[in-house]
Amino acid sequence: MSYEVLWEPDGVVKRFHGCLSREDWLSAHRAVTEDPRLDSSKWVINDFSDVTSHNLTDDDLMTHTVESIGVSVYLPSIRGALVACSKPTLSLCRRIESPEYATPHESRIFQTMDEARAWLQG
């Protein structure tokens, strides 16, 4: 497993490490969406700072999008932040945020956790 899920009072951080696989990407997403703590969360951060590579396909991104739409309907005010600081992870985040894969909830890309947290707190 190349991820950890860290619950905080107002939200959750999914922190990924090493090579990000389809299994870990979707498993982390499902671990969060199936947890009752999400009901009281205001935000979700996907932290790709320690990701060195990934093998996610368009089908993987679409699966994530479809599953996220349900969450957006149930929790319309939840916000998302993507943290990436390398070319491969920034490229991945731009794909995730592209119109083809974007989810209805508000989300942005940041290069540091501090920037993401400042936006989410604002």
C-alpha positions in Angstrom: 0.0 0.0 0.0 1.5 3.3 -1.1 -0.9 5.6 0.7 -2.2 6.6 4.1 -5.4 8.2 5.1 -5.2 10.9 7.9 -8.4 12.1 9.4 -8.4 15.6 10.9 -11.2 17.5 12.7 -12.3 19.3 9.5 -11.3 16.9 6.8 -9.1 14.2 5.5 -5.7 13.9 3.9 -4.9 11.1 1.4 -1.1 11.0 1.2 0.4 8.9 -1.6 4.0 7.6 -1.8 6.2 6.1 -4.5 4.5 4.7 -7.6 0.8 5.4 -7.5 -1.2 2.4 -8.8 -4.9 2.1 -9.8 -5.5 -0.1 -6.8 -4.1 2.4 -4.3 -5.8 5.4 -6.0 -9.2 3.8 -5.9 -8.7 2.0 -2.6 -7.8 5.3 -0.8 -10.8 7.0 -2.4 -13.2 4.3 -1.3 -11.7 4.2 2.2 -12.6 7.8 2.6 -16.0 7.8 0.9 -17.1 4.7 2.9 -16.1 6.2 6.2 -18.9 7.9 8.2 -16.4 10.7 9.2 -16.7 12.1 5.7 -20.2 13.2 6.5 -18.9 15.9 8.8 -15.8 16.8 6.7 -15.4 20.1 4.9 -12.5 19.1 2.7 -10.3 16.4 1.2 -6.6 16.8 0.3 -4.9 14.4 -2.2 -1.2 14.8 -1.4 1.0 13.6 -4.3 4.1 15.3 -3.0 5.9 12.0 -2.5 4.7 10.3 -5.6 7.5 9.4 -8.0 5.5 7.9 -10.8 2.0 6.6 -11.6 0.4 4.2 -14.0 -3.2 5.6 -13.9 -5.1 5.3 -17.1 -8.0 7.3 -18.5 -10.3 4.5 -17.4 -9.0 4.8 -13.8 -9.6 8.5 -13.8 -13.1 8.0 -15.1 -13.9 5.4 -12.5 -12.8 7.9 -9.8 -14.9 10.6 -11.4 -18.0 8.5 -11.5 -17.6 7.5 -7.9 -16.9 11.1 -6.8 -20.1 12.4 -8.4 -22.2 10.5 -5.8 -20.2 12.1 -3.0 -20.7 15.5 -4.6 -24.4 15.0 -4.6 -24.5 13.8 -1.0 -21.9 16.4 0.2 -22.2 19.3 -2.2 -20.2 21.8 -0.1 -17.1 19.6 0.3 -13.9 21.0 -1.2 -10.9 19.3 -2.6 -7.2 20.2 -2.9 -4.6 18.4 -5.0 -1.0 18.9 -3.9 1.7 18.2 -6.4 5.3 19.5 -6.8 6.8 17.5 -9.7 6.1 17.5 -13.4 4.6 14.0 -13.5 2.3 14.7 -10.6 1.3 18.2 -11.8 0.4 16.7 -15.1 -1.7 14.0 -13.4 -3.5 16.7 -11.3 -4.2 18.7 -14.4 -5.7 15.6 -16.0 -7.8 15.0 -12.9 -9.0 18.6 -13.0 -9.7 18.6 -16.8 -13.3 19.0 -17.9 -13.3 15.3 -18.9 -12.6 14.1 -15.4 -13.6 17.0 -13.1 -16.1 16.4 -10.4 -18.8 18.9 -9.4 -17.2 19.9 -6.1 -14.8 22.8 -5.9 -11.2 21.7 -6.3 -7.8 23.3 -6.9 -4.2 22.3 -7.5 -1.4 23.5 -5.2 2.4 23.0 -4.9 2.5 22.8 -1.1 0.4 21.6 1.7 0.5 25.0 3.3 -1.0 26.6 0.2 -3.7 23.9 0.1 -4.6 24.3 3.8 -4.7 28.1 3.5 -7.2 27.9 0.7 -9.3 25.3 2.4 -9.4 27.3 5.6 -10.3 30.5 3.8 
